[in-house]
Amino acid sequence: MAGRNILKEYDNNYIEKCIFDMAEGNLDGMQRLYEYTSSAIYGYALSILKDSSLSEDIVHDCYLSVYSSAKQYKPYGKALAWMMTIVRNLCYERLRKDAHVLKVEIEDWMFVEANENLSAEEKLTIEQYLKILNNEEREIVMLHAIGGFKHREIAKIMGKTLTATLSRYNRAIKKLREQLEKGGY
């Protein structure tokens, strides 16, 4: 697994074009946006909720929210970060409403597009490693590794300071490295 790049770079201009098309009532813009970003949105929701069904609901709600807010969208920063903030808010609203956290099933992680080029064994290994992280650490690692966000962007999405985000990220990476040095899974 070493040396493999599983990050997907997202074209901010393409995402914004889709949002602007949606603002003009063009549903094709929503379809293109969904096809381009849904795996990142789903993966992020799953990292918070740990339930595939709830995560799918959040993905649906996210795109409805983006569509209804498209006319008010102002391009200042990354459009995907704006969408991730919507997802995060929807997820935590759902958790407060439901007041429970469900277990992530291995097959749920298989949906994440960024991992499509990995073998089943590699996917299982990633799943096992992610289980050693707490929710916040997993969320930060997913945003950075799968979403490709910079730490400053992650801090903004999560409503944390950059220092706190970097600290939690480094702690998560240290946990993962220690597990890897122990012999992994």
Buried (B, 14 or more C-beta within 10 A) or exposed (E): EEEEEBEBEBEBEBBBBBBBBBBEEBEEBBBBBBEBBBBBBBBBBBBBBBBBEBBBBBBBBBBEBBBEBBEEBEEEEBBBBBBBBBBBBBBEEBBEEEEEEEEBEEEBBBBBBBBEEBEEEBBBBBBEBBBBBEEBBBBBBBBBBBBBBEBEBBBBBBEBEBEBBBEBBEBBBEBBEEBBEEEEE
